[in-house]
C-alpha cells in the first residue's frame, strides 16, 4: 500500500460522508486495488480501482496509479503495467512483457516501478529477452517501454530535479539523463556493498558505496555522478537515505549482510568538504523511514522472541526513542518492502504527506 496526496473527487455527498483524508492505495487480500479515504465522521470510505492487480504505485502529481497485472494469454502468462485513474478509469497500458519472456522479476513481483518526482515518467524493472531491464514510459504515452539498461539486480533512484536517474545494475553504478540526450555517465564499475543510491533533497549530492577495508567506503558525488570522492568508511554492508531537507546521509550498517538485520544507524554530514560522521542509533533494525519533514523517523525493529514479529519504533532526528507499536507480523508484500526498504522508500511512501501517519500492513 502507499500513502498519497489529498485529491478527492466524485459526486457530492452528505457532509459527514465526504472523504477529506489523504488517499491510501491498498493492495487487498482478494487481489483488488482500492482507495481508502477517511471521512469527516472518522469512517473509512473504500472505492475500487481494479479487481485484479498488484504493487500499486501512486502518481505524485495526478490522481492516478500504476499497477502490475499478470494474466493468461493463450499458452503464455504475460505481465502488464496498467495506468488507472483513482476512480477506476483505465487510462492506458504503460508496458507489456513480450511473449516468451518471463512475467515476473521475483516471486510475487512482476515489476518494480517508481514515478519521477513530477510524475511524468515511470521507471520500472521488468524482464526482457536480455534479462532484467530498466525501462521508461511517459505517462501520456509519448514513449512507452523504452529500454535503458540491463543487469541483475537493478536498483534505482530519481534525482529530485526530475531529470537524472541513478541506476545500480549488477556491480556497476551509472547516472542517466532522462529528459535530454539520454546519455549515460558511468560512475563506478565496482559498486558493491549497498543497493540503492541516494540523492539529497536539494538535488546536489548523490551518495553510494564501493568496497574498501574494513567494509565499504561511502562516496559523495555531484548529482550527475561526477566528482566522486570518499567521505567515510564503515565495517560492513550499508543501506542509505538522506534526511529530508538536509545534506545528512543516514546509513544503516550491517556486519552480516545475509542476515537482513542492520546493527547501527550512522549520520554523515555531507554539506562540507570534510564530512563528519556520528553514531545515530544502535539497532538491531531491518528498515528505517524518515518523515517527510525529516524531524523524526520510524525504525522497524525485530522482537526478541524470534517469531517473525516486528515493532515500529518512533525516533526523533537525534535518534532518541519516542514510542513504539505493539509487535506485528508483516504481510508478505510488506515484508518485501522491509527487505528492500532503501529501494521502496523512494517509490511506495509509507508516511502521510503531513508526517502524522505511518502505514503498517500485517496482523
Beta strands, then each sheet from edge to edge (+ up, - down):
strand 1: 2-3
strand 2: 24-27
strand 3: 33-38
strand 4: 44-50
strand 5: 54-58
strand 6: 64-73
strand 7: 76-85
strand 8: 90-96
strand 9: 112-115
strand 10: 121-128
strand 11: 131-138
strand 12: 146-150
strand 13: 154-158
strand 14: 164-169
strand 15: 172-177
strand 16: 184-188
strand 17: 198-199
strand 18: 205-212
strand 19: 215-222
strand 20: 229-234
strand 21: 237-242
strand 22: 248-254
strand 23: 262-269
strand 24: 276-285
strand 25: 287-290
strand 26: 296-302
strand 27: 310-316
strand 28: 321-324
sheet 1: 1+ 2- 3+ 4-
sheet 2: 5+ 6- 7+ 8-
sheet 3: 9+ 10- 11+ 12-
sheet 4: 13+ 14- 15+ 16-
sheet 5: 17+ 18- 19+ 20-
sheet 6: 21+ 22- 23+ 24-
sheet 7: 25+ 26- 27+ 28-
end
